[in-house]
Amino acid sequence: TGELKQPFKDELPTRQAQLSTLQDTEEFDVLVVGGGATGSGCALDAVTRNLKTALVERNDFSSGTSSRSTKLIHGGVRYLQKAIMKLDYEQYMMVKEALHERSNLLDIAPHLSAPLPIMLPVYKWWQLPYYWAGIKMYDLVAGGQCLKSSYVLSKNKALELFPMLKKDKLVGAIVYYDGQHNDARMNLAIALTAARHGAAIANYTEVVHLLKKTDAGTGKEKVCGARCRDVITGNEFDVRAKCVINATGPFTDSLRKMDDGKNTNICQPSAGVHIVIPGYYSPDNMGLLDPATSDGRVIFFLPWEKMTIAGTTDTPTDITAHPIPREEDINFILNEVRNYLSPDVEVRRGDVLAAWSGIRPLVTDPNSKDTQSICRNHIVNVSDSGLVTIAGGKWTTYRSMAEETLDAAVAAHRLGGGPSKTVGLVLEGGQDWSPTLYIRLVQDYGLENEVAQHLAATYGGKAFDVAKMARVTGKRWPIVGNRLVSEFPYIESEVRYAVKEYACTAIDVIARRTRLGFLNVQAADEALPRIVDIMGKMLDWSDKKRTEELEAAKKFLYLEMGYRSRSEQLTGTTEITLDTQEVAKYTNRFHKFDKDSKGFITTVDVQRVLQNISVQIDENALHEILNEVDLNKNGQVELNEFLQLMSAVKKGQVSDSRLAILMKTAEESLDLRGPVTVDRSGGGV
């Protein structure tokens, strides 16, 4: 690391400065197209070989598949099983490489990644030695890079560590270790590290078409750069480069066809859906692996950012920049989860706080005679015109994929620059991080403990820069750091810092600079107005632009983060499945608010009851609470709508309904108080 130049060690260039560099540089050695994990990895590999490097991404860094993963850094237990069962050396080497990369990634970004124990519950006696042998082999292949040794647990010990587990027929469990990370932040750290070393990187910059010139020696056309467009301003410009690398993930074929319209498709897209449910569904530091689901895939059930992630599915899909999680996929995951959890734990559809779909860019090898068979690993291909394509692979192996790609590019274009230097190269924020860094944040700045831990785990050594930007709260404690929403440790200064990290839209902040959109769509929706306000001031947005940003972010949450699926659990056609007693009970509760027997309640009715029990709620918040249940959006909640809500709550389709909880609490408070006496205090006539 000491030998490598870091021209922007202290201050990152602005996005505008990066765009100017892209336009003003006569010729780059390497232009990478795509800002996902692999593209960012290629840019970092190239710039640390002292090659003049550029990277363009038409959306935001990590906006595609790289931010929608299972959040695991793993070698692939199931690939090893296939390697052993089929005596497949290629699969074995793939696992070995991934385990090496797992170890490296945990070393170079210790703030963003950590080992995670994962439990494999066993329900048949004969499976215990079978799974144990397989997991021990996994440890063996990792060799000296084994995170921690796997071990066997008795039934009682397994239930002690994972009390939500189904007890029936459980004979024991095996625990092994893999890595876990914050995928979008990891991707961003790779891109920002490349920028620190001098790479010109720009998000929201798309390739319009490839530039070509005729080779004087051969007379063939060679790719020599790309015509790019700044998506935000519409400004177009040329970026010239000796070598262009196609690292566009699921969009690999669109760039290959820009190079040569006769190219056939090599990408076979597959959608993987994940859901996020509350943290109480899993222990704080223990994941679960279901090795045999009803469709033959494995399902992971993992604690992440104090929530629980469950996934994934595997269904063929069309290539789109905006994949949408399907209701049937969400229900499939919930059903698989129910199979492994105790009957005491009711897995409710209403507990799904967010859901997303990521597109796996599985590929067929264009170099192979059998173009139909899907390549289990990645492929690197150099076209006749010199376009270098890297496709397929997995998150964990992004670095070795980038190294292989640059080796191919250097050989094909005679670029020089020496070997790869990225093994052990610490990423953005990792240099000054320590496990106790958060204590200094609390002591030096007066941040809440939870907020300080979050900042240290997200920004590493750069957390101090975020803390310096935090505003005074005006409270006794915390001294600085106003939260965006009360139940998450994200603070307002992170939005300001996000702009320095090239965030251009509100979606960039809720999805990738913070992970709020992935953790809880309702909380993200609540935070949006404040985020837009802060960004608007920093980026000088007009009122029209602010409204557009707010609407675009709400649409993103609604479609891509599962808000639509969540809101559709309660619709005008929701069937009321309450018995007579329940209908009477809820009708009685409703009439305690609807004093005038109008058949509906408004915010005024709710405010009146709350005043009687000395509770105050902000009027805007009250409007939001009623709006969640107001199905026909007429500004009032009818009795039928309230009964539909209570029916959906009973079926588990809706949970944590603020109106349902508010009305139940208010009713209990009113009942406790009893009727108010009308006698005079002295009892006189």
C-alpha positions as CSV (number, residue, x, y, z in Angstrom):
1,T,0.0,0.0,0.0
2,G,2.9,2.3,0.8
3,E,4.2,2.2,-2.9
4,L,0.8,3.1,-4.4
5,K,0.0,6.7,-5.2
6,Q,-3.1,8.1,-3.6
7,P,-3.6,11.6,-5.1
8,F,-6.9,12.1,-3.4
9,K,-6.1,10.7,0.0
10,D,-7.5,13.7,1.9
11,E,-10.4,14.9,-0.2
12,L,-12.4,13.1,-3.0
13,P,-12.9,15.1,-6.2
14,T,-16.5,16.2,-6.7
15,R,-18.6,14.5,-9.4
16,Q,-18.3,17.6,-11.6
17,A,-14.5,17.4,-11.3
18,Q,-14.6,13.7,-12.3
19,L,-16.8,14.5,-15.3
20,S,-14.3,17.2,-16.4
21,T,-11.4,14.7,-16.1
22,L,-13.4,12.2,-18.2
23,Q,-13.9,14.9,-20.9
24,D,-10.5,16.5,-20.8
25,T,-8.2,13.5,-20.7
26,E,-6.8,12.8,-24.2
27,E,-6.8,9.0,-23.8
28,F,-7.2,6.6,-20.9
29,D,-5.6,3.2,-20.7
30,V,-8.8,1.6,-19.5
31,L,-12.4,2.6,-19.6
32,V,-14.7,0.4,-17.4
33,V,-18.4,0.4,-18.2
34,G,-20.4,-0.6,-15.1
35,G,-20.2,0.4,-11.5
36,G,-21.2,-2.8,-9.7
37,A,-18.9,-4.9,-7.6
38,T,-17.0,-6.3,-10.6
39,G,-16.8,-3.0,-12.5
40,S,-15.5,-1.1,-9.5
41,G,-13.1,-4.0,-8.8
42,C,-11.8,-3.7,-12.4
43,A,-11.3,0.1,-11.9
44,L,-9.4,-0.5,-8.7
45,D,-7.2,-3.2,-10.1
46,A,-6.4,-1.1,-13.2
47,V,-5.6,2.1,-11.3
48,T,-3.3,0.3,-8.8
49,R,-1.4,-1.1,-11.8
50,N,-0.6,2.6,-12.6
51,L,-2.9,2.5,-15.6
52,K,-4.9,5.6,-16.4
53,T,-8.4,4.5,-15.5
54,A,-12.0,5.7,-16.1
55,L,-15.3,4.2,-15.0
56,V,-18.8,5.1,-16.0
57,E,-22.1,3.8,-14.5
58,R,-25.4,4.8,-16.0
59,N,-27.2,4.6,-12.7
60,D,-25.6,4.7,-9.2
61,F,-22.7,2.6,-8.0
62,S,-24.2,-0.8,-6.8
63,S,-27.7,0.1,-8.0
64,G,-28.1,-3.2,-9.7
65,T,-27.5,-6.8,-8.5
66,S,-24.6,-5.8,-6.2
67,S,-26.9,-4.2,-3.7
68,R,-29.5,-6.9,-3.8
69,S,-27.5,-9.9,-2.7
70,T,-27.9,-12.3,0.3
71,K,-25.2,-10.2,2.0
72,L,-23.0,-13.3,2.4
73,I,-19.3,-13.6,1.6
74,H,-19.1,-17.3,1.1
75,G,-17.3,-20.1,-0.7
76,G,-20.5,-22.0,-1.5
77,V,-21.2,-25.0,0.6
78,R,-23.6,-26.5,-2.0
79,Y,-20.9,-26.1,-4.8
80,L,-18.5,-28.2,-2.7
81,Q,-21.3,-30.8,-2.2
82,K,-21.7,-31.0,-6.0
83,A,-17.9,-31.1,-6.5
84,I,-17.6,-34.1,-4.2
85,M,-20.7,-35.9,-5.4
86,K,-19.8,-35.5,-9.1
87,L,-16.0,-35.5,-8.7
88,D,-16.0,-32.1,-10.4
89,Y,-12.6,-30.5,-10.2
90,E,-13.8,-27.2,-11.7
91,Q,-16.4,-26.8,-8.9
92,Y,-13.8,-27.7,-6.3
93,M,-11.4,-25.0,-7.6
94,M,-14.3,-22.5,-7.7
95,V,-15.0,-23.1,-4.0
96,K,-11.3,-22.9,-3.1
97,E,-10.9,-19.6,-4.9
98,A,-14.0,-18.2,-3.3
99,L,-12.8,-19.2,0.2
100,H,-9.5,-17.4,-0.5
101,E,-11.4,-14.3,-1.6
102,R,-13.7,-14.5,1.4
103,S,-10.6,-14.3,3.7
104,N,-9.2,-11.4,1.7
105,L,-12.4,-9.4,1.8
106,L,-12.8,-9.8,5.6
107,D,-9.2,-8.4,5.9
108,I,-9.5,-5.4,3.6
109,A,-12.8,-4.1,4.9
110,P,-13.1,-5.2,8.5
111,H,-15.6,-2.5,9.3
112,L,-18.1,-3.7,6.6
113,S,-17.7,-7.4,7.1
114,A,-17.5,-10.0,9.8
115,P,-17.6,-13.8,10.3
116,L,-21.2,-15.2,10.9
117,P,-22.0,-18.6,12.4
118,I,-24.7,-20.4,10.4
119,M,-26.7,-23.3,11.8
120,L,-27.7,-26.2,9.8
121,P,-30.5,-28.0,11.7
122,V,-30.6,-31.8,11.3
123,Y,-33.9,-33.7,11.6
124,K,-32.7,-37.3,10.7
125,W,-30.0,-39.2,12.5
126,W,-28.3,-40.4,9.3
127,Q,-27.9,-36.9,8.1
128,L,-25.8,-35.8,11.0
129,P,-22.6,-37.6,9.9
130,Y,-23.3,-36.8,6.2
131,Y,-23.6,-33.0,6.8
132,W,-20.8,-33.1,9.4
133,A,-18.4,-34.6,6.8
134,G,-19.4,-32.1,4.2
135,I,-19.0,-29.1,6.5
136,K,-15.6,-30.4,7.8
137,M,-14.5,-30.7,4.1
138,Y,-15.5,-27.0,3.7
139,D,-13.2,-26.1,6.6
140,L,-10.5,-28.3,5.1
141,V,-10.6,-26.6,1.7
142,A,-10.3,-23.2,3.4
143,G,-7.2,-24.5,5.1
144,G,-5.4,-21.7,7.0
145,Q,-8.1,-19.2,5.9
146,C,-10.8,-21.1,7.8
147,L,-12.7,-18.4,9.8
148,K,-13.5,-20.6,12.8
149,S,-13.9,-24.4,13.0
150,S,-17.3,-25.9,12.6
151,Y,-18.9,-27.9,15.4
152,V,-21.8,-30.2,16.2
153,L,-24.6,-29.3,18.7
154,S,-27.0,-31.4,20.6
155,K,-30.7,-30.8,20.3
156,N,-30.8,-28.9,23.6
157,K,-27.8,-26.7,22.8
158,A,-29.2,-25.9,19.3
159,L,-32.5,-24.8,20.9
160,E,-30.6,-22.7,23.4
161,L,-28.8,-20.8,20.7
162,F,-31.7,-20.7,18.3
163,P,-34.9,-20.8,20.5
164,M,-37.2,-20.1,17.5
165,L,-36.3,-23.4,15.9
166,K,-38.8,-26.2,15.4
167,K,-38.3,-28.8,18.2
168,D,-40.2,-31.8,16.6
169,K,-37.9,-34.5,15.3
170,L,-34.8,-32.2,15.7
171,V,-31.8,-34.5,16.5
172,G,-29.0,-31.8,16.6
173,A,-27.4,-29.2,14.4
174,I,-24.1,-28.3,12.8
175,V,-22.7,-24.7,13.0
176,Y,-20.2,-23.5,10.4
177,Y,-18.8,-20.0,9.6
178,D,-19.1,-17.8,6.6
179,G,-18.7,-14.0,6.1
180,Q,-21.4,-11.4,6.0
181,H,-21.1,-7.8,4.7
182,N,-23.0,-4.6,3.8
183,D,-23.0,-5.2,0.1
184,A,-23.9,-1.7,-1.3
185,R,-21.5,0.0,1.1
186,M,-18.8,-2.5,0.2
187,N,-19.3,-1.8,-3.5
188,L,-19.1,1.9,-2.8
189,A,-15.9,1.4,-0.8
190,I,-14.3,-0.3,-3.7
191,A,-15.3,2.5,-6.1
192,L,-14.2,5.3,-3.7
193,T,-10.8,3.5,-3.1
194,A,-10.3,3.5,-6.9
195,A,-11.2,7.3,-6.9
196,R,-8.7,7.9,-4.1
197,H,-6.0,6.3,-6.2
198,G,-6.8,8.5,-9.2
199,A,-9.4,6.7,-11.2
200,A,-11.9,9.1,-12.9
201,I,-15.3,7.6,-11.8
202,A,-18.8,8.9,-12.6
203,N,-22.2,7.6,-11.8
204,Y,-25.3,8.6,-13.8
205,T,-23.1,8.6,-16.9
206,E,-24.3,6.2,-19.6
207,V,-22.7,4.9,-22.8
208,V,-24.6,6.0,-25.9
209,H,-22.4,4.0,-28.3
210,L,-18.9,2.7,-28.6
211,L,-16.2,4.6,-30.5
212,K,-14.2,2.7,-33.1
213,K,-11.2,3.3,-35.3
214,T,-9.6,1.3,-38.1
215,D,-6.4,-0.5,-37.1
216,A,-3.6,0.6,-39.6
217,G,-1.9,-2.8,-39.4
218,T,-4.8,-5.1,-39.8
219,G,-7.5,-2.9,-41.4
220,K,-10.0,-4.1,-38.7
221,E,-12.2,-1.8,-36.6
222,K,-11.1,-1.6,-33.0
223,V,-13.0,-0.2,-30.0
224,C,-11.2,3.0,-28.9
225,G,-13.6,4.5,-26.3
226,A,-17.3,5.4,-25.8
227,R,-19.7,8.3,-26.4
228,C,-21.1,9.1,-22.9
229,R,-24.0,11.1,-21.7
230,D,-24.4,12.7,-18.3
231,V,-27.9,11.4,-17.3
232,I,-28.5,14.4,-15.0
233,T,-27.7,17.2,-17.5
234,G,-28.0,15.5,-20.8
235,N,-24.6,16.6,-21.8
236,E,-22.8,14.2,-24.2
237,F,-19.0,13.8,-24.6
238,D,-16.4,11.3,-25.8
239,V,-14.1,9.2,-23.5
240,R,-11.2,7.7,-25.4
241,A,-9.4,4.7,-24.1
242,K,-7.0,2.0,-25.4
243,C,-9.2,-0.7,-23.8
244,V,-12.9,-0.8,-23.0
245,I,-14.1,-3.3,-20.3
246,N,-17.7,-4.4,-20.3
247,A,-18.7,-5.1,-16.7
248,T,-22.4,-4.4,-16.9
249,G,-23.8,-7.6,-15.2
250,P,-27.3,-8.5,-16.5
251,F,-26.8,-5.8,-19.3
252,T,-23.7,-7.5,-20.7
253,D,-25.4,-8.3,-24.0
254,S,-26.5,-4.7,-24.7
255,L,-22.9,-3.6,-24.8
256,R,-21.7,-6.6,-26.7
257,K,-24.3,-5.8,-29.4
258,M,-23.2,-2.2,-29.5
259,D,-19.8,-3.7,-30.4
260,D,-21.2,-6.1,-32.9
261,G,-24.9,-6.4,-33.8
262,K,-24.5,-10.0,-34.8
263,N,-23.5,-11.1,-31.3
264,T,-25.8,-13.6,-29.7
265,N,-27.1,-13.2,-26.1
266,I,-24.9,-14.9,-23.5
267,C,-26.8,-13.7,-20.4
268,Q,-29.4,-16.0,-18.9
269,P,-31.0,-13.8,-16.2
270,S,-32.5,-15.3,-13.0
271,A,-34.3,-13.4,-10.3
272,G,-33.6,-13.9,-6.7
273,V,-36.1,-12.4,-4.2
274,H,-35.2,-11.7,-0.5
275,I,-37.5,-10.5,2.3
276,V,-36.7,-8.6,5.5
277,I,-38.6,-9.4,8.6
278,P,-38.2,-8.2,12.2
279,G,-35.0,-9.1,14.1
280,Y,-36.9,-11.2,16.7
281,Y,-37.3,-14.0,14.1
282,S,-33.6,-14.9,14.5
283,P,-30.9,-14.7,17.2
284,D,-28.6,-11.6,17.0
285,N,-25.6,-13.5,15.8
286,M,-26.7,-16.8,14.3
287,G,-27.9,-17.5,10.8
288,L,-29.8,-20.6,9.6
289,L,-29.4,-22.7,6.4
290,D,-32.2,-24.7,5.0
291,P,-30.4,-27.2,2.8
292,A,-33.4,-28.8,1.1
293,T,-36.4,-26.5,0.3
294,S,-39.4,-27.7,-1.6
295,D,-37.9,-26.5,-4.9
296,G,-34.4,-27.9,-4.3
297,R,-32.7,-24.5,-3.5
298,V,-31.1,-23.6,-0.2
299,I,-32.7,-20.8,1.8
300,F,-30.7,-18.6,4.2
301,F,-32.2,-17.0,7.2
302,L,-29.8,-14.4,8.5
303,P,-29.5,-11.6,11.1
304,W,-28.5,-8.4,9.3
305,E,-28.5,-4.8,10.6
306,K,-30.7,-5.9,13.5
307,M,-33.3,-7.3,11.2
308,T,-33.7,-10.8,9.6
309,I,-33.1,-11.5,5.9
310,A,-34.7,-14.6,4.3
311,G,-34.0,-15.7,0.8
312,T,-33.6,-16.6,-2.0
313,T,-35.6,-17.8,-5.0
314,D,-34.4,-18.7,-8.4
315,T,-36.8,-17.9,-11.3
316,P,-36.1,-17.0,-15.0
317,T,-36.8,-13.3,-15.6
318,D,-36.5,-10.6,-18.2
319,I,-33.6,-8.2,-17.9
320,T,-34.7,-4.9,-16.4
321,A,-33.1,-2.1,-14.5
322,H,-36.0,-2.1,-12.0
323,P,-36.8,-5.7,-10.9
324,I,-39.9,-6.1,-8.8
325,P,-40.4,-8.7,-6.1
326,R,-43.4,-10.9,-6.8
327,E,-46.0,-11.8,-4.2
328,E,-45.7,-15.6,-5.0
329,D,-42.0,-15.4,-4.3
330,I,-42.5,-13.6,-1.0
331,N,-45.1,-16.2,0.1
332,F,-42.8,-19.1,-1.0
333,I,-40.0,-17.8,1.3
334,L,-42.4,-17.3,4.2
335,N,-43.7,-20.9,3.8
336,E,-40.1,-22.2,3.8
337,V,-39.4,-20.2,6.9
338,R,-42.5,-21.6,8.6
339,N,-41.2,-25.1,8.0
340,Y,-38.2,-24.5,10.2
341,L,-39.6,-22.3,12.9
342,S,-41.5,-23.4,16.0
343,P,-45.3,-23.4,15.7
344,D,-45.2,-20.9,18.7
345,V,-43.7,-18.4,16.3
346,E,-46.4,-17.1,14.0
347,V,-44.8,-16.1,10.7
348,R,-47.1,-13.3,9.4
349,R,-47.2,-11.8,5.9
350,G,-47.6,-8.5,7.5
351,D,-44.2,-8.8,9.2
352,V,-42.4,-8.4,5.8
353,L,-40.9,-5.0,6.2
354,A,-39.2,-4.9,2.8
355,A,-38.6,-7.2,-0.2
356,W,-36.5,-6.9,-3.2
357,S,-35.5,-8.8,-6.4
358,G,-31.9,-9.0,-7.8
359,I,-31.0,-10.3,-11.2
360,R,-28.3,-13.0,-11.3
361,P,-26.3,-12.5,-14.5
362,L,-25.8,-16.3,-15.3
363,V,-23.9,-16.7,-18.5
364,T,-23.2,-19.1,-21.3
365,D,-19.6,-19.1,-22.5
366,P,-19.3,-17.6,-26.0
367,N,-15.8,-19.3,-26.3
368,S,-17.4,-22.8,-25.8
369,K,-18.9,-25.0,-28.6
370,D,-21.9,-25.8,-26.3
371,T,-23.3,-22.3,-26.0
372,Q,-26.5,-23.5,-24.3
373,S,-24.9,-24.8,-21.1
374,I,-24.7,-22.2,-18.3
375,C,-21.2,-21.4,-17.0
376,R,-21.0,-22.0,-13.3
377,N,-18.1,-19.6,-12.9
378,H,-17.4,-16.3,-14.7
379,I,-16.2,-15.8,-18.2
380,V,-13.7,-13.3,-19.7
381,N,-14.0,-12.7,-23.4
382,V,-12.1,-10.4,-25.8
383,S,-14.0,-9.7,-29.0
384,D,-12.4,-9.2,-32.4
385,S,-12.6,-5.4,-32.0
386,G,-10.9,-5.6,-28.6
387,L,-13.9,-5.2,-26.2
388,V,-13.1,-7.1,-23.0
389,T,-16.2,-8.6,-21.4
390,I,-16.3,-10.0,-17.8
391,A,-19.6,-11.7,-17.0
392,G,-21.1,-14.1,-14.5
393,G,-19.4,-15.0,-11.2
394,K,-20.4,-14.0,-7.7
395,W,-20.0,-11.2,-5.2
396,T,-17.3,-12.9,-3.2
397,T,-14.9,-13.4,-6.1
398,Y,-15.2,-9.8,-7.6
399,R,-11.5,-9.2,-6.9
400,S,-10.1,-12.3,-8.6
401,M,-12.5,-11.7,-11.5
402,A,-11.2,-8.2,-11.9
403,E,-7.6,-9.4,-11.7
404,E,-8.3,-12.0,-14.5
405,T,-10.1,-9.4,-16.6
406,L,-7.2,-6.9,-16.3
407,D,-4.7,-9.6,-17.1
408,A,-6.6,-10.4,-20.3
409,A,-6.9,-6.6,-21.1
410,V,-3.2,-6.0,-20.6
411,A,-2.3,-8.9,-22.8
412,A,-4.8,-8.1,-25.6
413,H,-3.9,-4.4,-25.7
414,R,-0.3,-4.5,-24.5
415,L,-0.9,-2.0,-21.7
416,G,1.9,-2.7,-19.4
417,G,1.5,-1.8,-15.8
418,G,2.7,-4.9,-14.0
419,P,0.8,-7.5,-11.9
420,S,-2.3,-7.0,-9.8
421,K,-1.8,-5.3,-6.4
422,T,-5.3,-5.7,-4.9
423,V,-4.7,-8.7,-2.5
424,G,-4.5,-7.1,0.9
425,L,-5.2,-3.6,-0.4
426,V,-7.4,-2.0,2.4
427,L,-10.6,-0.4,1.2
428,E,-12.1,3.0,2.0
429,G,-12.6,3.4,5.8
430,G,-10.7,0.2,6.7
431,Q,-7.3,1.8,7.4
432,D,-8.1,3.5,10.7
433,W,-10.9,1.2,11.9
434,S,-10.7,-0.7,15.2
435,P,-13.5,-2.6,17.0
436,T,-13.5,0.1,19.7
437,L,-13.5,3.1,17.4
438,Y,-17.2,3.8,18.2
439,I,-16.2,4.6,21.9
440,R,-14.1,7.5,20.6
441,L,-17.1,8.7,18.6
442,V,-19.3,8.7,21.7
443,Q,-16.7,10.4,23.9
444,D,-15.4,13.0,21.4
445,Y,-18.7,14.0,19.8
446,G,-21.5,13.1,22.2
447,L,-23.2,10.7,19.8
448,E,-25.6,8.0,21.0
449,N,-24.0,4.6,21.5
450,E,-26.1,2.9,18.9
451,V,-25.5,5.7,16.3
452,A,-21.7,5.6,17.0
453,Q,-21.6,1.8,16.5
454,H,-23.5,2.2,13.3
455,L,-21.2,4.9,11.9
456,A,-18.1,2.9,12.8
457,A,-19.5,-0.2,11.1
458,T,-20.6,1.8,8.0
459,Y,-17.8,4.3,7.4
460,G,-14.9,2.8,9.4
461,G,-12.2,5.5,9.9
462,K,-14.2,8.0,7.9
463,A,-16.9,8.0,10.6
464,F,-15.2,11.0,12.2
465,D,-15.8,13.0,9.0
466,V,-19.6,12.1,9.3
467,A,-19.6,13.0,13.0
468,K,-18.0,16.4,12.3
469,M,-20.9,17.2,10.0
470,A,-23.5,16.3,12.6
471,R,-25.6,19.2,14.0
472,V,-26.3,19.9,17.7
473,T,-29.5,18.3,18.9
474,G,-30.3,20.9,21.6
475,K,-30.9,18.0,24.0
476,R,-28.9,17.1,27.1
477,W,-28.1,13.8,25.3
478,P,-27.1,13.0,22.6
479,I,-25.3,16.3,22.0
480,V,-25.1,15.8,18.2
481,G,-26.7,13.6,15.7
482,N,-30.4,14.1,14.8
483,R,-31.9,10.8,13.7
484,L,-33.8,10.5,10.3
485,V,-36.3,8.2,11.9
486,S,-36.5,7.3,15.6
487,E,-36.1,3.5,15.4
488,F,-33.0,3.4,13.1
489,P,-29.5,4.8,13.9
490,Y,-29.2,6.8,10.6
491,I,-28.5,10.5,11.2
492,E,-29.0,13.6,9.1
493,S,-25.3,14.2,8.6
494,E,-25.1,11.0,6.7
495,V,-27.2,12.6,4.0
496,R,-24.7,15.5,3.8
497,Y,-21.8,13.1,3.6
498,A,-23.6,11.0,1.0
499,V,-23.4,13.9,-1.4
500,K,-19.6,13.8,-1.0
501,E,-19.8,10.1,-1.8
502,Y,-21.5,11.0,-5.2
503,A,-25.1,10.5,-4.1
504,C,-27.2,12.4,-6.7
505,T,-30.8,11.3,-5.8
506,A,-32.8,10.5,-2.7
507,I,-32.9,6.9,-3.9
508,D,-29.1,6.8,-3.6
509,V,-29.4,7.8,0.0
510,I,-32.2,5.5,1.2
511,A,-31.0,2.4,-0.8
512,R,-27.2,2.5,-0.9
513,R,-25.5,5.2,1.2
514,T,-27.8,4.2,4.1
515,R,-29.8,0.9,3.9
516,L,-33.1,2.2,5.2
517,G,-35.1,1.3,2.1
518,F,-33.8,-2.3,2.3
519,L,-34.7,-2.6,6.0
520,N,-38.1,-1.0,6.4
521,V,-40.0,0.7,3.5
522,Q,-42.3,2.6,5.8
523,A,-39.5,4.1,7.8
524,A,-37.7,5.0,4.6
525,D,-40.9,6.6,3.3
526,E,-41.1,8.7,6.6
527,A,-37.5,9.8,6.2
528,L,-37.8,10.9,2.6
529,P,-39.1,14.5,3.1
530,R,-36.2,15.3,5.4
531,I,-33.6,13.6,3.1
532,V,-34.9,15.6,0.1
533,D,-34.8,18.8,2.1
534,I,-31.2,18.3,3.1
535,M,-30.1,17.2,-0.4
536,G,-32.1,20.0,-2.0
537,K,-30.1,22.6,0.0
538,M,-26.8,21.0,-0.8
539,L,-27.4,20.5,-4.5
540,D,-29.5,23.6,-5.0
541,W,-32.6,21.8,-6.2
542,S,-35.7,23.8,-7.3
543,D,-39.1,23.1,-5.8
544,K,-40.0,21.2,-9.0
545,K,-36.8,19.0,-8.7
546,R,-37.5,18.3,-5.0
547,T,-41.1,17.1,-5.8
548,E,-39.7,14.9,-8.6
549,E,-37.1,13.4,-6.3
550,L,-39.7,12.7,-3.6
551,E,-42.1,11.0,-6.2
552,A,-39.2,9.0,-7.8
553,A,-38.1,7.7,-4.3
554,K,-41.7,6.8,-3.3
555,K,-42.1,4.9,-6.6
556,F,-38.9,3.0,-6.0
557,L,-40.0,2.0,-2.5
558,Y,-43.5,1.1,-3.8
559,L,-42.3,-1.1,-6.7
560,E,-38.8,-2.3,-6.1
561,M,-38.7,-2.5,-2.3
562,G,-42.0,-4.3,-1.8
563,Y,-44.1,-1.4,-0.5
564,R,-46.8,-2.3,-3.1
565,S,-46.9,-5.9,-2.0
566,R,-47.2,-4.7,1.6
567,S,-49.9,-2.2,0.9
568,E,-51.9,-4.7,-1.2
569,Q,-52.4,-6.9,1.9
570,L,-55.2,-4.5,2.8
571,T,-57.5,-3.5,-0.1
572,G,-61.1,-2.6,-0.7
573,T,-61.7,-6.3,-1.7
574,T,-60.1,-7.7,1.5
575,E,-62.6,-10.4,2.8
576,I,-63.9,-9.9,6.4
577,T,-63.3,-13.2,8.2
578,L,-64.4,-12.3,11.7
579,D,-66.9,-14.2,13.7
580,T,-70.0,-12.6,15.2
581,Q,-68.4,-11.9,18.6
582,E,-65.3,-10.3,16.9
583,V,-67.5,-8.1,14.7
584,A,-69.5,-6.9,17.7
585,K,-66.3,-6.2,19.7
586,Y,-64.6,-4.2,16.9
587,T,-67.9,-2.4,16.0
588,N,-68.2,-1.3,19.7
589,R,-64.5,-0.1,19.6
590,F,-65.2,1.9,16.4
591,H,-68.3,3.6,17.9
592,K,-66.3,4.8,20.9
593,F,-64.5,7.0,18.3
594,D,-67.6,7.6,16.1
595,K,-69.6,9.4,18.8
596,D,-72.1,10.9,16.3
597,S,-72.8,7.6,14.6
598,K,-71.8,9.0,11.2
599,G,-70.5,5.5,10.1
600,F,-67.0,6.9,9.7
601,I,-64.2,8.5,11.7
602,T,-61.8,11.3,10.9
603,T,-58.7,12.8,12.5
604,V,-61.0,15.1,14.5
605,D,-62.8,12.1,16.1
606,V,-59.5,10.4,17.0
607,Q,-58.0,13.6,18.4
608,R,-61.1,14.1,20.6
609,V,-60.7,10.6,22.2
610,L,-56.9,11.1,22.6
611,Q,-57.5,14.4,24.4
612,N,-59.8,12.6,26.8
613,I,-57.0,10.2,27.8
614,S,-54.4,13.0,27.8
615,V,-52.5,11.7,24.7
616,Q,-51.1,14.1,22.1
617,I,-50.2,13.1,18.5
618,D,-49.1,15.5,15.8
619,E,-51.9,16.2,13.3
620,N,-49.7,15.2,10.3
621,A,-48.8,11.9,11.9
622,L,-52.5,11.3,12.6
623,H,-53.4,11.9,8.9
624,E,-50.7,9.4,7.9
625,I,-52.1,6.8,10.4
626,L,-55.6,7.1,9.0
627,N,-54.4,7.2,5.4
628,E,-52.9,3.7,5.8
629,V,-56.4,2.3,6.4
630,D,-58.5,4.7,4.3
631,L,-58.8,2.4,1.3
632,N,-61.0,4.6,-0.9
633,K,-58.9,7.7,0.0
634,N,-61.8,9.9,0.9
635,G,-60.2,11.3,4.1
636,Q,-62.2,9.1,6.5
637,V,-62.2,5.5,7.7
638,E,-65.6,3.8,7.4
639,L,-66.7,1.0,9.7
640,N,-66.3,-1.6,6.9
641,E,-62.7,-0.4,6.3
642,F,-61.9,-0.8,10.0
643,L,-63.4,-4.3,10.0
644,Q,-61.3,-5.2,6.9
645,L,-58.2,-4.0,8.8
646,M,-59.0,-6.1,11.9
647,S,-59.6,-9.1,9.7
648,A,-56.3,-8.6,7.9
649,V,-54.6,-8.3,11.3
650,K,-56.2,-11.5,12.5
651,K,-55.0,-13.4,9.4
652,G,-51.4,-12.0,9.8
653,Q,-51.6,-10.1,6.5
654,V,-51.1,-6.8,8.3
655,S,-49.0,-6.3,11.4
656,D,-48.0,-3.2,13.4
657,S,-51.0,-1.3,12.2
658,R,-50.7,2.0,14.0
659,L,-54.5,2.7,13.9
660,A,-55.4,-0.8,15.2
661,I,-52.9,-0.5,18.1
662,L,-53.9,3.2,18.8
663,M,-57.7,2.4,19.0
664,K,-57.1,-0.7,21.1
665,T,-54.9,1.3,23.6
666,A,-57.3,4.2,23.7
667,E,-60.3,1.8,24.4
668,E,-58.4,0.2,27.2
669,S,-57.6,3.6,28.7
670,L,-61.2,4.7,28.5
671,D,-62.5,1.5,30.1
672,L,-60.0,1.8,33.0
673,R,-61.2,5.3,33.7
674,G,-64.9,4.4,33.8
675,P,-67.8,6.8,33.4
676,V,-67.1,10.4,34.4
677,T,-69.4,11.4,37.3
678,V,-71.7,14.4,36.8
679,D,-72.3,15.0,40.6
680,R,-71.0,18.1,42.1
681,S,-67.9,17.7,44.2
682,G,-69.8,18.5,47.4
683,G,-72.7,16.2,46.5
684,G,-75.2,19.1,46.9
685,V,-78.5,19.6,45.2
